[in-house]
C-alpha cells in the first residue's frame, strides 16, 4: 500500500462560504498515481468543515439556512464571552459537520453519486486563507 499527501489551497469569504472541491480532490487522486484506495480530505481548522451535497444554489441555500436556524450567529456563546472574537457559532457549526471526509476510489475514479459533490464550508466570520490536507492511500 502506498500513501501520498497533497494539499488544496483555498481563499474563503467566511460566513458559510461553500466551495466545491470535487475537481481538486479528483486531481489529487490522479496525481497520486494510485488506482484503487481511499482519499481523505482534512481541514486543519476548528471553524470549517467538509461534507457532500449536490452543489446547486437551492441545496446550498438550504444548508446555510439550516445552520442559521439551529445555530444562529446572534445567540450567546460561551466562546464569544471568553475570547470576544464573535465566532462561537462557527466552531459549533464546524463540529457538527466534522473536519474530514473519506471517499473510496476505483480505477482512479471517485465513487461519488451522480449529484454528489465534495464541499468545504468555511463558517468563520471573516475571509481566510486555508490549506486542506489530502491523503491518498491505495495501490
C-alpha positions as CSV (number, residue, x, y, z in Angstrom):
1,X,0.0,0.0,0.0
2,X,1.2,3.5,-0.8
3,X,0.4,6.8,0.8
4,X,0.6,10.2,-1.0
5,X,-0.1,13.5,0.8
6,X,-1.0,16.7,-1.1
7,X,-2.7,20.0,-0.3
8,X,-5.5,22.1,-1.7
9,X,-5.2,25.9,-1.1
10,X,-8.4,27.9,-0.7
11,X,-9.2,31.6,-0.2
12,X,-12.6,31.9,1.5
13,X,-15.0,34.7,2.5
14,X,-16.3,33.1,5.7
15,X,-20.0,33.2,6.8
16,X,-20.8,29.7,5.5
17,X,-18.8,30.2,2.3
18,X,-19.2,26.9,0.4
19,X,-16.6,25.6,-2.1
20,X,-16.9,22.7,-4.5
21,X,-13.6,20.9,-4.1
22,X,-14.6,17.8,-6.1
23,X,-12.3,18.6,-9.1
24,X,-9.4,19.4,-6.8
25,X,-9.8,16.0,-5.0
26,X,-10.1,14.2,-8.3
27,X,-6.9,15.9,-9.4
28,X,-5.1,14.8,-6.2
29,X,-6.1,11.2,-6.8
30,X,-4.9,11.4,-10.4
31,X,-1.6,13.0,-9.3
32,X,-1.1,10.2,-6.7
33,X,-0.8,7.6,-9.5
34,X,-2.8,5.2,-7.4
35,X,-5.6,3.2,-9.0
36,X,-7.7,1.8,-6.1
37,X,-8.0,3.0,-2.5
38,X,-9.3,5.8,-0.4
39,X,-8.8,9.6,-0.3
40,X,-9.2,11.5,2.9
41,X,-9.6,15.3,2.9
42,X,-8.9,17.1,6.2
43,X,-9.3,20.7,7.1
44,X,-6.9,21.8,9.9
45,X,-9.3,24.4,11.2
46,X,-11.9,24.5,14.0
47,X,-14.2,26.8,12.2
48,X,-14.6,24.9,8.9
49,X,-15.8,21.5,7.8
50,X,-16.3,19.1,4.9
51,X,-19.3,17.2,3.6
52,X,-21.0,16.1,0.4
53,X,-24.1,17.7,-1.2
54,X,-25.5,18.5,-4.6
55,X,-23.6,21.7,-5.4
56,X,-26.7,23.6,-6.6
57,X,-27.8,27.0,-5.5
58,X,-31.1,25.7,-3.8
59,X,-29.4,23.0,-1.9
60,X,-26.6,25.3,-0.8
61,X,-29.1,27.9,0.4
62,X,-31.0,25.2,2.3
63,X,-27.8,24.1,4.0
64,X,-26.9,27.7,5.0
65,X,-30.5,28.3,6.3
66,X,-30.3,25.1,8.4
67,X,-27.2,26.3,10.2
68,X,-28.8,29.8,10.7
69,X,-31.8,28.2,12.2
70,X,-30.2,25.7,14.6
71,X,-27.0,27.8,15.4
72,X,-27.7,31.4,14.8
73,X,-24.8,33.8,15.0
74,X,-26.6,36.2,17.4
75,X,-27.1,33.6,20.1
76,X,-24.9,33.8,23.2
77,X,-21.9,31.5,23.0
78,X,-19.5,31.0,25.9
79,X,-16.6,31.0,23.4
80,X,-17.5,34.6,22.5
81,X,-17.7,35.7,26.1
82,X,-14.2,34.2,26.8
83,X,-12.4,35.3,23.6
84,X,-14.6,38.2,22.2
85,X,-14.0,37.1,18.6
86,X,-17.6,36.6,17.7
87,X,-17.1,33.2,16.1
88,X,-18.5,30.8,18.7
89,X,-21.3,29.7,16.3
90,X,-18.6,29.0,13.7
91,X,-16.8,26.5,16.0
92,X,-20.1,24.7,16.9
93,X,-21.3,24.6,13.2
94,X,-18.0,23.1,12.1
95,X,-18.1,20.5,14.9
96,X,-21.5,19.3,13.6
97,X,-20.2,18.5,10.1
98,X,-16.7,17.5,11.1
99,X,-13.1,18.2,9.8
100,X,-12.6,15.3,7.4
101,X,-14.2,13.2,4.7
102,X,-13.1,9.9,3.2
103,X,-14.1,8.7,-0.3
104,X,-13.2,5.4,-1.9
105,X,-11.9,5.4,-5.5
106,X,-11.8,2.6,-8.0
107,X,-9.8,2.6,-11.2
108,X,-8.7,6.1,-10.4
109,X,-12.3,7.4,-10.2
110,X,-14.0,8.7,-7.0
111,X,-17.1,6.6,-6.2
112,X,-19.4,9.6,-5.7
113,X,-23.0,9.5,-6.7
114,X,-24.2,11.4,-9.8
115,X,-25.3,14.5,-7.9
116,X,-22.8,14.3,-5.1
117,X,-20.0,16.8,-4.8
118,X,-17.4,17.3,-2.1
119,X,-17.7,20.6,-0.4
120,X,-15.7,22.7,2.0
121,X,-17.7,25.1,4.2
122,X,-15.9,28.0,6.0
123,X,-18.1,29.1,8.9
124,X,-15.6,31.7,10.3
125,X,-16.7,35.4,10.5
126,X,-14.0,36.7,8.2
127,X,-12.1,35.9,5.0
128,X,-9.4,33.3,5.4
129,X,-6.6,31.5,3.5
130,X,-6.9,27.8,4.1
131,X,-5.0,24.7,3.1
132,X,-6.7,21.4,3.1
133,X,-4.7,18.2,3.6
134,X,-5.4,15.4,1.1
135,X,-4.1,11.9,1.8
136,X,-4.5,9.3,-0.8
137,X,-3.9,5.6,0.2
138,X,-4.1,2.6,-2.0
139,X,-2.4,0.6,-4.8
